[in-house]
Amino acid sequence: MFINFFYELKEAKVPVTLREYLTLMEAMKLNVAQFSVNEFYYLSRSALVKDERNLDKFDMVFGKHFKGLEFIGEAHSKELPEEWLRSIGERFLTDEEKELIESMGGFEKLMEMLKQRLEEQKKKHEGGNKAIGTGGTSPFGADGYNPEGVRIGQKQGRHGRAVKVWDKREYKNLDDSVELGTRNIKVALRRLRRFAREGAQDQLDLPGTIRDTARNGYLDIKMEAERRNKIKVLIFFDIGGSMDAHIRTCEELFSAARTEFKHMEYFYFHNCLYEHLWKDNRRRHNEKIPTWDILNKYGSDYKVIFVGDATMSPYEITYPGGSVEHWNEEAGEVWYQRVLDIYPKTVWLNPVAKKHWEYTPSIQVVEQLMAHRMYPLTLGGLDDAMKELNR
């Protein structure tokens, strides 16, 4: 098994040597990785890959060669997941049934109908296609299906189709200490850095000292100011909801950016930019910061980066009151335009694969608002985004 893995790596142009293979075998003999594909993956990657440019090729070979292997404990220790037991009354609809369900016909119509349902309904309801309840195809409630509705009393979304969410939700802060996978991101971000000499001349200018000493025939010490990173970066992170699937990638970006940019400020938003942002997701309901304060505080010399999947109801971008969590007096697109008017150097990084963008209307709307300066959150996309900000 292992020798074939070694040969497949060489065929994939991963520059592994016999010495590295023997190091891996020695580590296996010492039980460094025991009965875990995950542990063996990190061990073999550390022993066999010496250049991060070969990590993707290694991952593809590893996935192909060891496909389907996993450590399984005792059968009696397996229990049915809790989510399998919840929402027993939920209906699982076929594609044909889903096609028969029509949307309410627009944002205003949906809000008007919700108000009417709240006035009419007096008791709990399960199933059905009209009342606020659980299961069924009503546009109001939880654990059912409707192509366009208001989610009420459900821990998290399942179909990603809610126009509004009635419940208060909590999000976790991004971890800026994450290191795994940040090296390549740092390399891409360095395209944006610009250094300049500033401050007091308190550092030895060694080349200048050697040059002038040789020229003058005596020791001529030259001093110079410290070189400092002059780039200022403002990052807005979309957090929660559909972005939960991209937390790891965003944490790697966040960690790399904190290292590369000495003048960096960051703020969080959910789905769409509105009148308030926040710095701490745990206190986001109590410590909101007016967006206008941020736009007035940080000058136009800042480079702005939005990080988000732009996946939401288009109403959230184009309508006052379209936010899923509160009633916004102005449409989200108004706030995006204000950012673009103040900060001409603005890009959007999207963790969703670019090939899927055309299937999500809200992504297309945001991309147009950003004047097509939306890039996939990949190494290639980061590289292109940094080039755009440097123009």
C-alpha positions in Angstrom: 0.0 0.0 0.0 2.7 2.5 1.0 5.1 1.8 -1.8 2.4 2.3 -4.4 1.5 5.6 -2.7 5.1 6.6 -3.0 5.1 5.8 -6.8 1.8 7.6 -7.4 3.2 10.7 -5.8 6.2 10.6 -8.1 3.9 10.1 -11.1 2.0 13.2 -10.0 5.3 15.2 -10.1 5.5 15.5 -6.3 9.3 15.6 -5.8 9.5 12.8 -3.1 12.8 10.9 -2.5 13.6 7.5 -1.1 15.1 9.2 2.0 11.7 10.9 2.8 9.8 7.7 2.2 12.1 5.8 4.7 11.6 8.6 7.2 7.8 8.1 6.9 8.2 4.3 7.4 10.4 4.9 10.4 7.7 7.2 11.9 5.0 4.5 11.2 7.2 1.9 12.9 7.4 4.1 16.0 3.5 4.4 16.0 3.5 8.2 15.4 0.2 7.7 13.7 -2.1 5.0 15.0 -5.3 3.8 13.3 -6.3 7.2 12.1 -6.3 8.3 8.5 -6.3 11.9 9.6 -3.2 11.4 11.7 -1.5 9.5 8.9 -2.4 12.3 6.4 -0.6 15.0 8.5 2.4 12.7 9.2 2.9 11.7 5.6 2.4 15.3 4.3 5.0 16.5 6.8 7.5 13.8 5.8 7.0 13.8 2.0 6.1 17.4 1.0 8.8 20.1 1.3 7.2 22.8 -0.8 3.6 24.2 -0.2 3.2 24.4 -4.0 2.9 20.6 -4.1 0.2 20.4 -1.3 -2.7 20.2 -3.8 -1.0 17.4 -5.8 -0.3 15.5 -2.6 -3.9 15.9 -1.5 -5.3 14.6 -4.8 -3.0 11.5 -4.7 -3.7 10.9 -1.1 -7.5 11.2 -1.6 -7.4 8.8 -4.5 -5.1 6.2 -2.9 -6.7 6.0 0.5 -10.3 6.8 -0.5 -12.9 5.3 1.8 -10.6 4.5 4.7 -11.7 5.7 8.1 -11.4 4.6 11.7 -14.7 3.2 13.1 -15.2 2.4 16.8 -17.3 -0.2 18.4 -20.7 -0.7 16.8 -22.5 -0.3 20.1 -21.0 3.2 20.5 -22.8 4.5 17.5 -26.0 6.4 18.2 -28.5 8.1 15.9 -27.6 11.8 15.5 -29.9 14.1 17.5 -30.9 16.0 14.3 -32.3 12.7 12.9 -34.7 12.6 15.8 -35.8 16.2 15.7 -38.7 17.6 13.8 -40.5 14.3 13.5 -43.5 16.0 11.9 -41.4 17.4 9.1 -42.5 16.5 5.6 -39.8 15.5 3.0 -41.1 16.7 -0.3 -40.2 15.3 -3.7 -38.9 17.6 -6.5 -42.3 17.3 -8.1 -44.1 18.5 -4.9 -41.6 21.4 -4.5 -42.3 22.6 -8.1 -46.0 22.9 -7.2 -45.4 25.3 -4.4 -45.5 28.9 -5.6 -43.9 31.9 -3.9 -46.1 34.6 -2.4 -45.4 37.0 -5.2 -43.0 39.6 -3.8 -41.6 41.1 -0.6 -44.5 43.4 0.2 -47.1 40.6 -0.4 -45.1 38.3 1.9 -45.0 40.9 4.8 -48.7 41.7 4.3 -49.6 38.1 4.5 -47.5 37.5 7.6 -49.3 40.4 9.4 -52.7 38.9 8.5 -51.6 35.4 9.7 -50.5 36.8 13.1 -53.8 38.5 13.6 -55.9 35.4 12.6 -54.0 32.6 14.2 -54.8 31.7 17.9 -53.1 28.3 18.4 -50.3 26.0 17.5 -50.4 24.5 14.0 -48.5 21.6 12.4 -48.3 20.8 8.7 -50.5 22.6 6.1 -49.8 25.3 3.7 -51.2 28.4 5.3 -50.9 29.0 9.1 -47.7 29.7 11.0 -46.4 26.4 12.2 -44.0 23.5 11.7 -43.6 21.2 8.7 -45.8 21.6 5.7 -45.5 24.2 2.9 -46.6 27.4 4.6 -44.3 30.4 4.0 -44.3 31.1 7.7 -42.8 28.7 10.4 -40.2 26.1 10.8 -39.0 22.7 9.5 -41.0 22.8 6.3 -40.4 23.8 2.7 -41.3 27.0 0.8 -39.3 28.7 -1.9 -39.8 32.1 -0.3 -40.8 32.7 3.3 -40.2 33.8 6.9 -38.4 31.4 9.2 -39.8 31.3 12.8 -38.7 29.0 15.6 -36.0 27.0 13.8 -32.4 26.8 15.0 -30.8 27.1 11.5 -31.7 27.2 7.9 -31.8 24.1 5.8 -32.8 25.2 2.3 -31.4 28.8 2.3 -34.6 30.3 1.1 -35.9 32.4 4.0 -36.6 36.0 3.2 -36.6 36.9 6.9 -35.6 35.1 10.1 -37.7 35.9 13.1 -35.4 34.4 15.7 -32.3 36.0 17.4 -29.1 34.3 16.3 -25.6 34.2 17.8 -22.4 34.0 15.8 -18.8 33.2 16.8 -15.9 35.5 16.2 -13.3 34.6 13.6 -10.1 33.2 15.1 -7.1 35.2 14.0 -4.6 32.7 15.5 -5.3 30.0 12.9 -2.1 29.1 11.2 -2.9 26.0 9.1 -3.0 26.9 5.4 -2.1 30.6 5.9 1.3 30.6 4.2 0.1 30.7 0.7 -2.5 33.4 1.6 0.3 35.5 3.1 2.2 35.3 -0.1 -0.8 36.5 -2.1 -1.5 39.4 0.3 2.1 40.6 0.1 1.3 41.9 -3.3 -0.6 44.7 -1.6 2.1 45.8 0.9 4.0 49.0 0.3 6.9 50.1 2.5 8.2 53.6 3.1 10.9 55.2 5.3 9.4 57.3 8.0 10.1 58.6 11.5 13.5 59.4 13.1 16.7 58.3 11.5 17.6 55.7 14.2 18.7 52.7 12.1 22.1 51.9 10.7 22.2 52.3 6.9 24.8 49.6 6.3 25.1 49.9 2.5 25.3 53.7 2.8 27.9 53.4 5.5 30.1 51.1 3.5 29.8 53.2 0.3 30.7 56.5 2.0 33.4 55.0 4.1 35.1 53.6 1.0 34.6 56.9 -0.8 35.9 59.2 2.0 38.7 57.0 3.4 37.4 57.1 7.0 34.5 55.6 8.9 31.4 57.5 7.8 28.3 56.1 9.6 25.0 56.7 7.9 21.6 56.4 9.6 18.1 56.0 8.1 14.5 55.9 9.2 12.8 52.5 9.8 10.9 51.0 6.8 7.2 50.6 7.7 4.2 49.2 6.0 2.1 52.1 4.7 -0.9 50.1 3.4 -4.1 50.6 5.3 -6.8 48.0 5.0 -10.4 47.9 6.0 -12.0 44.4 6.0 -15.8 43.7 6.3 -16.5 40.0 7.1 -20.0 38.5 6.5 -20.7 36.2 9.4 -23.3 33.5 10.2 -25.9 31.7 8.2 -24.6 30.3 4.9 -21.1 31.7 5.8 -20.8 29.0 8.6 -19.6 26.6 5.8 -16.7 28.9 5.1 -15.5 29.7 8.6 -12.2 27.8 8.2 -11.2 29.6 5.0 -12.2 33.0 6.5 -10.2 32.4 9.6 -7.1 31.6 7.6 -7.6 34.8 5.6 -8.1 36.7 8.8 -5.0 35.3 10.5 -2.9 36.0 7.4 -4.2 39.5 7.1 -3.5 40.4 10.7 0.1 39.3 10.2 0.7 41.1 6.9 -1.0 44.4 7.5 0.0 46.6 10.4 -2.7 49.1 9.7 -5.8 46.9 9.4 -9.3 47.3 10.8 -12.1 44.8 10.6 -15.8 44.7 11.2 -18.6 42.1 10.9 -22.0 42.2 9.2 -24.6 39.6 8.3 -25.6 38.9 4.7 -25.7 42.6 3.6 -24.2 45.9 4.7 -26.6 48.1 6.5 -26.6 51.0 9.0 -24.8 49.1 11.8 -21.6 46.9 12.0 -19.9 45.3 15.0 -16.5 44.1 16.2 -17.6 41.3 18.6 -20.1 38.7 17.5 -20.9 37.8 21.1 -22.1 41.3 21.9 -23.3 42.3 18.5 -26.8 43.0 19.7 -25.6 45.5 22.4 -22.4 47.0 20.9 -23.3 48.0 17.4 -21.3 50.7 15.6 -23.0 53.0 13.2 -21.7 52.4 9.6 -21.6 56.2 9.1 -19.1 56.5 12.0 -16.8 54.0 10.3 -17.0 55.6 6.9 -16.2 59.0 8.5 -13.4 57.7 10.7 -11.3 55.9 8.1 -10.0 58.0 5.2 -10.3 57.3 1.5 -6.6 56.0 1.5 -7.8 52.7 3.0 -8.2 49.7 0.8 -11.5 47.9 1.4 -12.1 44.2 1.2 -15.5 42.6 1.6 -15.4 38.9 2.5 -18.7 37.0 2.0 -20.7 34.5 -0.1 -23.2 37.2 -1.1 -25.8 34.5 -0.8 -29.2 35.8 0.4 -32.6 36.9 -0.7 -32.2 39.7 -3.4 -34.7 41.7 -1.3 -32.0 42.1 1.4 -30.0 44.1 -1.1 -32.6 46.0 -3.1 -35.5 46.8 -0.6 -35.8 48.9 2.5 -36.9 46.4 5.2 -35.4 43.6 3.3 -32.9 42.5 6.1 -33.7 39.1 7.5 -33.0 40.3 11.1 -34.3 43.8 11.4 -36.1 46.6 9.6 -33.5 48.5 7.6 -34.7 52.0 6.6 -32.4 52.1 3.5 -31.7 49.3 1.1 -28.3 47.5 1.3 -27.3 48.7 -2.1 -27.4 52.3 -0.9 -24.7 51.4 1.7 -22.5 49.6 -0.8 -22.6 52.6 -3.1 -21.6 54.9 -0.2 -18.6 52.6 0.5 -17.6 52.7 -3.2 -17.9 56.5 -3.4 -15.6 56.9 -0.4 -13.1 54.1 -1.1 -12.3 53.7 -4.8 -10.0 50.8 -4.0 -12.6 48.1 -3.0 -12.9 44.4 -3.9 -15.1 41.5 -2.8 -13.7 38.0 -2.0 -16.3 35.2 -2.3 -15.6 31.8 -0.8 -18.2 30.2 -3.2 -16.6 28.6 -6.3 -17.0 31.0 -9.2 -18.7 28.3 -11.4 -21.7 28.5 -9.0 -22.1 32.3 -9.0 -24.5 32.4 -12.0 -27.0 30.2 -10.2 -27.5 32.7 -7.2 -29.2 35.9 -8.2 -27.9 37.8 -5.1 -24.3 37.1 -6.1 -25.0 38.5 -9.5 -26.5 41.6 -7.9 -23.6 42.2 -5.6 -21.0 41.6 -8.3 -22.7 44.3 -10.4 -22.7 46.7 -7.4 -19.0 46.0 -7.0 -18.4 46.9 -10.7 -17.4 43.3 -11.3 -14.6 43.5 -8.7 -15.6 40.2 -7.1 -13.0 37.5 -6.9 -13.2 33.9 -5.7 -11.5 33.3 -2.3 -8.8 31.1 -3.8 -5.0 31.8 -4.2 -5.6 32.8 -7.8 -8.5 35.0 -6.8 -6.6 36.6 -4.0 -3.7 37.4 -6.4 -6.1 39.1 -8.9 -7.8 41.0 -6.1 -4.5 42.4 -4.8 -3.5 43.4 -8.3 -6.8 45.3 -8.6 -6.2 47.1 -5.3 -2.7 48.1 -6.4 -3.9 49.8 -9.6 
